[in-house]
């Protein structure tokens, strides 16, 4: 299971509004995914203010929920702009995604991330993918921004939203993935150097 399944855990309206504010403005070439889209509420909100041409895709493995999303989308008059796939999220191609919303359990995020990264390894992937996660973030990634949002169904409760950027950042020309690889290599180099120093000291003691 990647996402919370009970209707109790549908994304609150206040969270959807905050998520929309975290993402950069959509363009006619944007491709927006909601993975585990449930009843389609996030897609409907995001699409309602997007420019013509923006592509919206929901992924929902539960056929009943997928049908519910399509019905809600049709009622909002957005069937020609939003597609809902009744699919296993692990098998969908995200290579064209520019924006994404994820309300997944922590284990789901951990399982899903390699799939997301694998889709971006090809040459046709957009330079930057913006991902907003609700309730939990990617544990080994640094969020660009984190906010807490009051939710309607729990008085006094505030829950976190995280914004992550993956890929090449067009404003500074820094490849985030390459940067991360360099950090790993640097960390390994430090580790090797530390072992070498320790071995030298140990050798001197036994001379």
Secondary structure, 3 states (H helix, E strand, C coil): CCCCCCHHHCCCHHHHHHHHHHCCCCCCCCEEEEECCCCCHHHHHHHHCCCCCCEEEEECCCHHHHHHHHHHHHHCCCCCCEEEECCCHHHCCCCCCCEEEECCCHHHHHHHHHHHHHHCCCCCCCCEEEEEEECCCCCCCCCCEEEEEECCCCCCCEEEEEEEEEEEECCCCEEHHHHHHHHHHHHHHHHHHHHHHHHHHHHHHCC
